[in-house]
C-alpha cells in the first residue's frame, strides 16, 4: 500500500504536516537540549523551579503550620519540606553555577544579597536514591541512568528552613500539553491552506486536464481565464493560444490539400480526353486505367480533406448503436459481418460520429476482402479505454509491414489488389480519424490465422 497521496493537494497537505512535525521536533530538541553538555540548567526549567520556590516561600511565611500544604504543593519535579536547620554543604564541583542559581532565587524572592540561600547541584541515579525514575525520554537517551538534582534551602522569616529538591527536565512537564495543542492548532490552518490551494490551483488544473482530453478527441475548448495565482492564469492562456495555433495549422494544411486535390481534377480530365484519342487499343486502355486510378486517389484525398475541413462537432452518442449502424450498413452492401461482443446499449461515448464511422467502415472494408468479418467491442476498465476488435480470415500481413500499411497510398499484395478499387488511403484515413479522438489503431496477426485490427480510444 502506498502511503503517499496520489493527488497534488494531498501530497502538499502531507508535506505541510511533515514540515509542521519536523519544526516542532527541532524546536523541542533546540529548547530541550540547549547546552546539554554543560551542567547549566535550561532557562525554562530554572524559571519553573524559581516560581515554585516563590509560591512555597510565600505560603510558608504566612502560615506557621504549613507541612500538609507543602506536601500537597509537591510535584514529581519538585518536593518541598520544612526543616529546623540547614543541611546542605558545598562540595565545590559546580560552585559558580550554584552561586548563580542562589542569586537568581534571592532576586526572585526579593531577598537581600546576603540572605541565606543554599543551592547544591548533583548527579544522581534513581537506584541510588530509591526513587522513581523521573527523567523524560530525552534524558534517558542522552544521559544514560544519570539525572540532575537541585537541592535548595531558603531561610524563612521565622528561622525555619524551606528545603526543596528539584529535578530539572529537558522538556518541562507542561510541554506535552503545549505540543499537543500546538500541533492541533497548526494542523487546522495547514488543512485550510490545502483546501484553498485545491480551490485556487487544483480546480483550474483539473479543468485544464479535462480540456486537454477533449481537445485530443477533436473538440475545440476555450478555457475562461481563472482567478487566483498568476501562474495558473498563464498556463490557461498558453493552452488557449496553443489550441488556436494548432487549429490554424491543421486547417491551413487541410485547405491546401483540398485545393491541390481539386486543382488536379482538370489536368486529369484533360489527359483522359486525350487518351481516348489514342489509336493503339492496348496503350489507350493502359493510360485510361492509370488515369482512373489517379482520379480515385484524388477523389479519396479530396473527400477526406472535405470531411476534415467541416470540423464536425463532438457529441455524446450511444457507442454500441453507432457500431451496430456501421455493421448493418456493411451487411447491406453485401459484406458478411457479425458482432461477437457488444456493449451496454446505454453506454455513451463522446466523439465525432461521422469520422468514427468512416474509420470503422474503412477497417471493415479492408477486412471484408477476405470473407467473414467479426467485430467485438468492449470497455477496458483498467486502461479506461474503449476497445473495438475487427477480425478477418485473410493471409495476414508480414510483421515488418504492420506499420507500413498505414502510410498513404501503400498497398500490399497480400492485403489488397488494384482490382479491388483500393488506392491505399483506407487505413491511413482510419488511423487519422481514430487518432483525432486521442486513440490509435494497431494491426496484429492472429495465431489461428487472419488479421486483427484493434481500435483503442480513451474514455
C-alpha positions in Angstrom: 0.0 0.0 0.0 1.4 3.4 -0.9 1.4 5.9 1.9 1.9 8.8 -0.4 -1.3 10.5 -1.6 -1.9 10.4 -5.3 -3.3 14.0 -5.7 -1.2 17.1 -5.7 -3.2 18.7 -3.0 -3.0 15.6 -0.8 0.8 15.5 -1.2 1.0 19.2 -0.4 -1.0 18.7 2.8 1.2 15.7 3.8 4.3 17.8 3.2 2.9 20.6 5.3 2.0 18.2 8.2 5.5 16.7 8.0 7.1 20.1 8.0 4.9 21.1 11.0 6.0 18.0 12.9 9.7 18.5 11.9 9.5 22.1 13.0 8.1 21.2 16.4 10.7 18.4 16.8 13.5 20.8 16.0 12.0 23.3 18.5 11.8 20.7 21.2 15.3 19.5 20.6 16.7 23.0 20.5 14.9 24.2 23.6 15.4 20.9 25.5 19.0 20.1 24.8 20.4 23.6 24.6 23.9 23.4 26.1 23.2 19.8 27.1 26.9 19.0 27.6 27.1 21.5 30.4 25.6 21.4 33.9 23.8 24.6 33.3 20.0 24.2 33.8 17.8 25.1 30.9 16.2 28.6 31.4 12.7 27.1 31.2 13.4 24.6 34.0 15.1 27.3 36.1 12.2 29.7 35.7 9.7 26.9 36.6 11.8 26.0 39.7 12.1 29.6 40.9 8.3 30.1 40.5 7.6 27.0 42.6 10.1 28.1 45.3 8.5 31.6 45.4 5.0 30.1 45.9 6.2 27.8 48.6 8.2 30.6 50.3 5.2 32.9 50.5 2.9 30.2 51.8 5.4 29.1 54.4 6.0 32.7 55.5 2.3 33.4 56.2 1.2 30.1 57.8 3.2 28.6 60.7 1.7 25.1 60.3 2.4 24.6 56.6 3.6 21.0 56.4 0.5 19.4 54.9 0.2 22.3 52.4 3.8 21.9 51.3 3.2 18.2 50.8 0.2 19.0 48.6 2.3 21.5 46.6 4.9 18.9 45.9 5.1 17.7 42.2 7.1 14.9 40.6 9.6 17.6 39.5 9.7 19.5 42.9 9.4 18.4 46.5 9.1 20.7 49.5 9.8 20.2 53.2 10.3 22.3 56.4 13.5 21.8 58.4 14.7 23.4 61.6 18.3 23.7 60.5 20.3 23.8 57.2 21.7 20.5 55.9 23.3 21.3 52.6 27.1 21.5 52.3 29.1 22.8 49.4 31.0 20.1 47.6 32.8 22.6 45.3 32.1 20.8 42.0 29.8 23.4 40.5 30.3 26.4 42.8 29.8 29.0 40.1 26.6 27.6 38.8 25.2 27.1 42.3 26.1 30.7 43.1 24.2 31.9 40.0 21.1 29.9 40.9 21.2 31.2 44.5 21.4 34.8 43.3 18.5 34.2 40.9 16.4 32.8 43.7 17.3 35.7 46.0 16.2 38.1 43.3 13.0 36.2 42.6 12.1 36.1 46.3 13.0 39.7 46.9 15.6 38.9 49.5 18.8 40.8 50.3 22.0 39.7 48.6 23.3 38.3 52.0 20.1 36.4 52.8 20.9 32.7 53.4 20.1 30.7 50.3 21.9 27.4 49.8 22.0 25.6 46.4 23.6 22.3 45.6 23.8 20.6 42.2 24.4 16.8 42.0 24.1 14.0 39.6 22.3 11.0 41.0 20.7 7.8 39.8 17.2 6.6 40.7 18.8 3.4 42.1 21.0 5.4 44.5 18.1 7.4 45.9 15.5 4.6 45.8 13.1 6.9 43.9 11.0 6.6 40.8 12.9 7.4 37.7 11.7 11.0 36.9 13.8 11.5 33.8 12.0 12.1 30.5 12.8 10.1 27.3 15.4 12.7 26.1 17.3 12.4 29.4 17.2 8.6 29.2 18.6 8.7 25.7 21.3 11.3 26.2 22.2 10.9 29.9 22.1 7.1 30.4 21.0 6.4 34.0 22.0 9.8 35.5 19.7 12.6 36.4 20.4 16.1 37.6 19.1 17.1 41.1 19.0 20.6 42.5 18.7 21.0 46.3 17.7 24.4 47.6 17.5 25.7 51.2 15.9 29.1 51.9 15.7 30.6 55.4 12.2 31.6 56.3 11.4 34.8 58.4 10.7 32.7 61.5 14.1 31.0 61.4 12.9 27.7 59.9 14.3 26.5 56.6 12.4 25.7 53.4 14.0 22.7 51.8 13.2 21.6 48.3 14.6 19.1 45.8 14.1 19.7 42.1 14.6 17.5 39.1 15.1 19.8 36.1 13.9 18.2 32.9 15.0 18.6 29.3 11.3 19.0 28.4 9.2 20.7 31.1 6.2 18.6 32.2 3.7 21.0 30.6 5.3 20.8 27.2 3.4 17.6 26.2 0.1 19.5 26.6 1.5 22.6 24.9 2.8 20.5 22.0 -0.5 18.6 21.6 -2.4 21.9 21.4 0.2 23.5 19.1 0.1 20.6 16.7 -3.7 20.6 16.6 -3.8 24.4 16.1 -1.1 24.2 13.5 -2.7 21.3 11.5 -6.0 23.1 11.1 -4.6 26.1 9.2 -2.5 23.7 7.2 -5.7 21.9 6.2 -7.4 25.1 5.4 -4.5 26.2 3.2 -4.6 22.9 1.4 -8.3 23.4 0.7 -7.6 26.9 -0.5 -4.8 25.6 -2.7 -7.1 22.9 -4.1 -9.7 25.6 -5.0 -7.3 28.2 -6.5 -4.9 25.8 -8.2 -6.1 22.3 -8.5 -9.6 23.0 -9.8 -8.2 25.1 -12.8 -5.6 22.4 -13.4 -8.4 19.7 -13.3 -10.3 21.8 -15.8 -7.2 22.1 -18.0 -6.7 18.3 -17.8 -10.3 17.7 -18.9 -9.9 20.3 -21.7 -6.7 18.6 -23.0 -8.6 15.2 -23.2 -11.4 16.8 -25.1 -9.0 18.6 -27.5 -7.4 15.2 -28.1 -10.8 14.0 -29.3 -11.1 16.8 -31.8 -13.1 19.2 -29.8 -12.4 22.9 -29.6 -12.4 24.1 -26.0 -11.6 27.6 -24.9 -11.0 27.9 -21.2 -12.0 31.1 -19.4 -9.2 32.8 -17.6 -9.3 31.7 -14.0 -8.8 33.8 -10.9 -6.2 33.1 -8.4 -2.4 32.8 -8.8 -0.9 34.3 -11.9 0.9 31.1 -12.9 -2.4 29.2 -13.3 -3.7 32.1 -15.4 -0.6 32.0 -17.7 -0.9 28.2 -18.1 -4.6 28.5 -19.1 -3.8 31.3 -21.6 -0.9 29.3 -23.1 -3.3 26.4 -23.5 -5.8 28.5 -25.4 -3.0 30.1 -27.6 -1.6 26.6 -28.4 -5.0 25.3 -29.4 -5.6 28.3 -31.7 -2.2 27.8 -33.3 -2.8 24.1 -33.8 -6.3 24.7 -35.3 -4.9 27.3 -37.7 -2.0 25.0 -38.7 -4.3 22.0 -39.3 -6.9 24.0 -41.2 -4.2 25.5 -43.4 -2.7 22.2 -44.3 -6.2 20.7 -44.9 -7.3 23.5 -47.1 -4.0 23.3 -49.1 -4.6 19.5 -49.6 -8.2 20.1 -50.7 -7.1 22.8 -53.1 -4.4 20.6 -54.6 -6.7 17.7 -55.0 -9.4 19.9 -56.6 -7.0 21.5 -59.0 -5.7 18.1 -60.1 -9.1 17.2 -61.5 -8.8 19.5 -64.5 -5.5 18.2 -65.9 -6.6 14.6 -65.2 -9.8 15.1 -67.1 -7.8 16.7 -70.0 -5.4 13.8 -70.1 -8.3 11.3 -70.1 -9.9 13.0 -73.1 -6.6 13.0 -75.0 -6.0 9.3 -74.0 -9.4 8.4 -75.6 -8.0 9.7 -79.0 -5.1 7.2 -79.0 -5.5 4.6 -81.8 -3.5 1.9 -80.0 -6.0 0.0 -78.0 -3.6 -1.6 -75.5 -1.8 1.8 -74.9 -5.2 3.6 -74.6 -6.6 1.1 -72.1 -3.4 1.2 -70.0 -3.3 5.0 -69.9 -7.0 5.2 -69.1 -6.6 2.7 -66.2 -3.7 4.7 -64.8 -5.7 8.0 -65.1 -8.7 6.3 -63.4 -6.5 5.2 -60.6 -5.1 8.7 -60.2 -8.6 10.1 -60.2 -9.6 7.7 -57.5 -6.7 8.9 -55.4 -7.6 12.5 -55.9 -11.3 11.9 -55.1 -10.4 9.9 -51.9 -8.0 12.7 -50.8 -10.5 15.4 -51.6 -13.2 13.6 -49.8 -11.0 13.1 -46.7 -9.9 16.8 -46.8 -13.6 17.9 -47.1 -14.5 15.9 -44.0 -11.6 17.3 -42.1 -12.4 20.9 -43.1 -16.0 20.5 -41.9 -14.9 20.2 -38.3 -17.7 18.0 -37.2 -18.8 18.9 -33.7 -18.1 16.4 -30.9 -21.1 15.0 -29.2 -22.3 12.2 -26.9 -23.5 9.2 -28.8 -24.6 5.7 -27.9 -21.5 3.9 -29.0 -23.0 0.4 -29.3 -25.7 1.8 -31.6 -23.0 3.6 -33.7 -21.0 0.4 -34.2 -24.2 -1.6 -35.0 -25.1 1.0 -37.6 -21.8 0.5 -39.3 -22.2 -3.3 -39.2 -25.7 -3.0 -40.7 -24.5 -0.7 -43.5 -21.7 -3.1 -44.3 -24.1 -6.0 -44.4 -26.5 -4.1 -46.6 -23.6 -3.5 -49.1 -23.1 -7.3 -49.4 -20.3 -7.9 -46.8 -20.6 -10.7 -44.3 -20.1 -9.0 -40.9 -21.3 -10.2 -37.5 -20.7 -9.0 -34.0 -19.1 -11.3 -31.4 -19.3 -9.0 -28.4 -21.4 -6.0 -27.7 -21.5 -3.1 -25.2 -24.3 -1.9 -22.9 -26.8 -0.2 -25.2 -26.9 2.7 -22.7 -23.1 3.2 -22.9 -22.4 6.7 -24.2 -19.2 8.0 -25.8 -18.1 11.5 -26.7 -16.8 11.5 -30.3 -17.2 12.9 -33.8 -19.6 10.2 -35.1 -19.1 10.7 -38.8 -15.4 10.5 -38.5 -15.5 7.4 -36.3 -18.0 5.7 -38.6 -15.7 6.5 -41.5 -12.8 4.8 -39.7 -14.8 1.7 -38.9 -16.1 1.5 -42.5 -12.6 1.6 -43.9 -11.4 -1.1 -41.5 -14.3 -3.4 -42.2 -14.0 -2.8 -45.9 -10.3 -3.8 -45.7 -11.2 -7.0 -43.7 -14.2 -7.9 -45.9 -12.0 -8.7 -48.8 -11.1 -12.0 -47.1 -14.5 -13.3 -46.2 -16.4 -13.0 -43.0 -15.6 -10.2 -40.6 -16.1 -10.4 -36.8 -16.5 -7.2 -34.8 -16.1 -7.2 -31.0 -16.4 -4.2 -28.7 -15.6 -3.9 -25.0 -14.7 -1.5 -22.3 -11.3 -1.9 -20.7 -11.9 -0.6 -17.2 -8.2 -0.9 -16.2 -6.9 1.2 -19.1 -10.1 3.4 -19.1 -10.5 2.9 -22.9 -13.0 1.8 -25.5 -11.7 -1.2 -27.5 -13.0 -2.4 -30.8 -11.6 -5.5 -32.5 -12.1 -6.4 -36.2 -11.0 -9.9 -37.2 -10.7 -11.4 -40.7 -9.6 -14.7 -42.1 -7.1 -13.4 -44.7 -3.4 -14.3 -45.1 -2.4 -11.6 -42.6 0.5 -9.1 -43.1 4.2 -9.7 -42.7 5.3 -8.4 -39.2 7.6 -5.8 -40.7 4.8 -4.4 -42.7 2.2 -3.9 -40.0 3.0 -0.2 -39.6 3.9 0.5 -43.2 0.3 -0.3 -44.4 -0.9 2.9 -42.6 1.2 5.1 -44.8 -0.9 6.8 -47.5 -1.1 5.1 -50.9 0.6 1.9 -49.6 -0.8 -1.4 -50.9 0.4 -4.8 -50.1 -0.4 -7.7 -52.4 -1.4 -9.9 -49.5 -3.9 -7.5 -48.3 -5.1 -5.6 -51.3 -5.2 -5.6 -55.1 -5.5 -2.8 -57.5 -8.5 -4.7 -59.0 -10.5 -4.2 -55.7 -10.6 -0.5 -56.2 -8.5 0.5 -53.2 -5.9 3.3 -53.6 -4.1 2.8 -50.3 -5.8 5.5 -48.3 -8.3 3.5 -46.3 -6.1 2.5 -43.4 -4.4 5.9 -43.3 -7.7 7.7 -43.1 -9.0 5.3 -40.5 -5.9 5.9 -38.3 -6.2 9.6 -38.8 -9.8 9.6 -37.7 -9.1 7.5 -34.6 -6.1 9.5 -33.6 -8.2 12.6 -33.8 -10.2 11.1 -30.9 -7.0 10.6 -28.9 -6.8 6.9 -29.7 -4.9 4.6 -32.1 -5.2 1.6 -34.5 -2.9 -1.3 -34.4 -2.8 -4.5 -36.5 -1.9 -7.9 -35.2 -1.6 -11.3 -37.0 -3.8 -13.8 -35.2 -2.3 -17.1 -34.1 -5.2 -19.0 -35.7 -4.7 -17.1 -38.9 -6.0 -13.8 -40.3 -5.6 -10.2 -39.2 -7.0 -8.3 -36.2 -7.4 -4.5 -36.3 -7.6 -3.1 -32.8 -9.1 0.4 -32.2 -8.4 1.8 -28.7 -9.8 5.2 -27.7 -9.8 6.8 -24.2 -13.0 7.0 -22.2 
